[in-house]
Each structure stands twice: as C-alpha cells, then as structure tokens.
Amino acid sequence: MNNSQESDNHPQNYDYRTIEQTMEKFPGGTRRLAAQLTTSATFDSLWSVLTDYDRLNLYIPNLLSSKKIYQRNNNVHLKQVGAQDFLGMKFSAEVTIDLFEEKELGLLKFTLIKGDFRKFEGSWKIQKIKETFKNSLIYELTVQGFQWMPIGMIEKRLKKDLSENLLAVDKQAKSLNK
C-alpha cells in the first residue's frame, strides 16, 4: 500500500504510526479502497472484536446497527445499517452480507447478499508482522453505488471511514488486553 498519512487526530499514547490507504477507480462508479494499520493489539483481541457481530455498532463509528441473522460453522450472515451526514443531509445505507471466517488465516471475507449498493464486498485481515510483537490490521472494500448516489462524496467519506473503523477496532481490541 502507499499514500500513507499520519494519524494526526489521535492521542499519542497509542502506538499508531501510520494508516496507509489506497483507492482505485473502476468503471461504473466502482471504488476499491484499502487501509492498513500497524498495532500492538494481539491477534486474539483483534479477532474477538471483529467477530463480535452484534456489538460492532457499539465501537465502529457511523454503524447504527449490526445483527447476526444466520451462522453455520464459519459462515455468518449480518444485517448492518450505517449512517452519514453529507452537507447536512442524513444518508443511511443497509446491507445484508455473507461473511466467511478463516481464523487460521486471520481473514474475514464478505460479499453483499442484498442492500443499498450494487456491490459491497471486501475483507478484514490480521497479519503478524515478522520479528515484532505487532500486527497489521487491513480492511479492503469494493463498493459500487446505484446511479443516484453521489460517488464523489461517498468516495471521500469512505476514505475517512476506513481509517476511523481501523482505529475503532484497534482501540476496542487494546481495551480487552487491559
């Protein structure tokens, strides 16, 4: 990943070095975004936070609700509602996603079942950083809105949200280790 940016607006008592982000533009208003955070949070605490599906909205900003509606082995269906403010107007979106857990790989992959997007798929990944006690937390998202969605505004907002989501998961994971 490239385009790293310093995390200016977060207290220095955390060990955030950088959040790296990339964004690719594809035809039809499709965007692929990826963000990565280096953290001292443990694998188990990060995994625990990411798989606490019915409580994700308690610590992920702009996620109004998250509800597990199906689970069989490592396959989970979630219904989530997110909300944003765009220039003083409230915008909310609902998705039902099919999520596959691969704990041994530190991977949660999701795809859209139905919702307010034409495409909404991606993954969370936890990777050990060799020769350190740190992990990388990576969030990737490919999203395509409907024609009426202002993709430029959504794109800008998604970039901000990816960083905030990583920081929120990291903060919650570190609180579990105390």
Buried (B, 14 or more C-beta within 10 A) or exposed (E): EEEEEEBEEBEEEBEBEEBBBBBEEEEEBBBBBBBBBBBBBBBEBBBEBBBBBEEBBEBBEBBEBBBBEEEEEEEBBBBBBBBBEEEEEEBEBBBBBBBBBEEEEBBBBBBBBEBBBBBBBBBBBBBEEEEEEBBBBBBBBBBBBEEEBBBEBBBEBBBEBBBBBBBBBBBBBBEBEE
